[in-house]
C-alpha cells in the first residue's frame, strides 16, 4: 500500500495499522448512559482493507481528489467501482430510494434526507470503528469533496447533517437545518 498508493500520491500521514502501534492516532470516544467514554485503541489488523488504514483530513482530501480525478483507477475500473452491484431484491432503506452499492462506495441523493432537501447525486463512503464516525462525500458534476471526521462513534446524525450542510453550501443550495429520515 505504501509503495503502490500512499507514497506515489504523496499521502504523508496515511498508513496501515497492522502492527497495533499508536501511529499518533487520536483517542476515539462513545456516548454511554454513564457519559462520554474513551474507546481503547482497537486492533484493526483483523479488518485489513476495511478499516486498518489511518489518515488525516489533508491526506483524505488528496486521496479523494486522486480517486475521482482518474489518478488511481483506469476509467473502466472506476466505472465498475461506481456501478450498482447490489442484489436486485435489496429493500429500500427507511422508505428512501435504492442506494447503489459499488465496490466499497455508494451513490445516492443524500440531500433528500435533510431539510430543506436538495437532489444532487453524491458518491460516498462512511467509516466507523472503535470510537470514530466519518463520512466522505463527492459530487461529481461540480467536483466537490466534503469530508467530516469525528472521534465519537455515536455522532452519526451530527456527522451526516454537517456533511450535507457543507455539500449544500458548496453547491449553492439552501442550507439544511435538520434531518428528514
Beta strands, then each sheet from edge to edge (+ up, - down):
strand 1: 15-16
strand 2: 28-32
strand 3: 35-39
strand 4: 53-54
strand 5: 100-101
strand 6: 106-108
strand 7: 114-115
strand 8: 122-129
strand 9: 132-139
strand 10: 144-150
strand 11: 178-179
sheet 1: 1+ 4-
sheet 2: 2+ 3-
sheet 3: 5+ 6- 8+ 9- 10+
sheet 4: 7+ 11-
end
